[in-house]
Amino acid sequence: MEFTAWTLFVDVGLMSLLLLFGFLIRSKVRFVQNLFLPASLLAGFMGLILGPNGFNLLPFSASIGKYSGILIALVFAALPLASQKVPFKTISKRVGNMWAYSQSVMILQWGLGALFGLVVIKAIWGDVNPGFGLMLASGFSGGHGTAAAIGDAFAGHGWDDAATLAMTSATVGVVSAIVGGLIIIKMGSRKGFTKFITDFEDLPTELKTGLIPEENRESAGNNTVSPISVDPLLFHLALISGISVLGYYIAKFGAKLMPQIRIPTFCVAFIVGVILMKVFENTGADKYIDKRIVTRISGSATDMLVAFGIASIKLPVVVAYAGPLALLFLFGLAYCWFMFRVLGPRMFTTYWFEKSIFTWGWATGTMAMGIALLKIIDPDLKSKTLDDFALAYIPMSPVEIAVVSFAPLLFVNGQGWTFTAVTVGFGIAVLLFAYMKGWLKQNQYDVQDKKAV
């Protein structure tokens, strides 16, 4: 089928209708509310079942699998525009243990997942791509956005199945985050680990249904430019889109200079965004960029990415890789459980369960899943988990972006063991650093909190 502007219009329009229908389901169906399933995930499942990879009842084009690569470029282009600047000294003094815990959980998931793929998966299924182990972290701690980035990068080097595998991993991760998280919360509450446990019925309405009452609504951003000149939303969208397009052309130019190395567009778009943001800060133009609007645009792109990503999953590919995928996911869940149950109590001397269950949520699914689980056991956020993580993530984000950017390049160039050694070594170094700083205790397992907020 010839791709035209109307093809794009139909694809986006159909997915928008599915998103609205998914939102309606979330707001009305109790079972869906209990699982905290986002509308984008529901839309993706409906697109998968009804679209060309399912019963082919909806006329999506064959290009829906390519949209994720474009949308992730927008997400990465927005990151530098929305990031906060906080001195590392402040971060270390206040949330050193949260940083060490989260950083080690994330980086070791990449490294140990890669190692599991190279050693175990390859030993059983010798014809599997050496980078197969990367599918774990790209989908679990990475989420659908990172899955799109990794899948697109590998597809550019000839491994087309990676896109479907990464999206499948992200989808399994989200379901595992909630189902596993709810089971963990029930077990923890029985053992007395929780400090602010609540009942599902007591949760805020907006958390269950997605509908925010008028008295709880917040502004999505401020007008930093006059609508007489250009609409503020379009102004910010133009910034993000412009950075993405610059990244696209620079990546294409780089591919001509070095055909053997294909740097992903999202990676270059992020670098362009960092450079331009530095220019904006030096010239004072940054005060016209509203971080909340940028975040909303990035969130919108992520929702569409999730929906299109799931809808583009090729079920025959999932079936063909069913064995190695199942084994990899079992390893991933066992790893996340170990980090939650063994490392968590040793790292946090107060509210270890609340902080660890939040990390379980994002380490298997998404940040939203972590927040949803946290709100069940800490509805008023008295543990300060989100505040601490927001600060801790600032030094984590460059590491995550570097891993996502270079992991596929290293594996396709035969440097998979180098990547594995560096990530595992870095994760161990973080834990040793935490031990030397006194953040990692030897005898804190199952400790009960003695302090009040």
Secondary structure, DSSP 8 states (H G I E B T S, - for coil): ----HHHHHHHHHHHHHHHHHHHHHHHH-HHHHHHT--HHHHHHHHHHHHSTTTT--S---TTTTTHHHHHHHHHHHHHHHH-----HHHHHHHHHHHHHHHHHHHHHHHHHHHHHIIIIIHHHSTTS-GGGGHHHHHHTTSHHHHHHHHHHHHHTTT-THHHHHHHHHHHHHHHHHHHHHHHHHHHHHHTT--SS---GGGS-HHHHHS---GGG---S----S-TTTS-HHHHHHHHHHHHHHHHHHHHHHHHHH-TT----HHHHHHHHHHHHHHHHHHHTGGGG--HHHHHHHHHHHHHHHHHHHHHT--HHHHHHTHHHHHHHHHHHHHHHHHIIIIIHHHH-SSSHHHHHHHHHHHHHT-HHHHHHHHHHH-TT-TT-HHHHHHHHHHHHHHHHHHHHHHHHHHHHTT-HHHHHHHHHHHHHHHHHHHHHHT-S-SS-TT-------
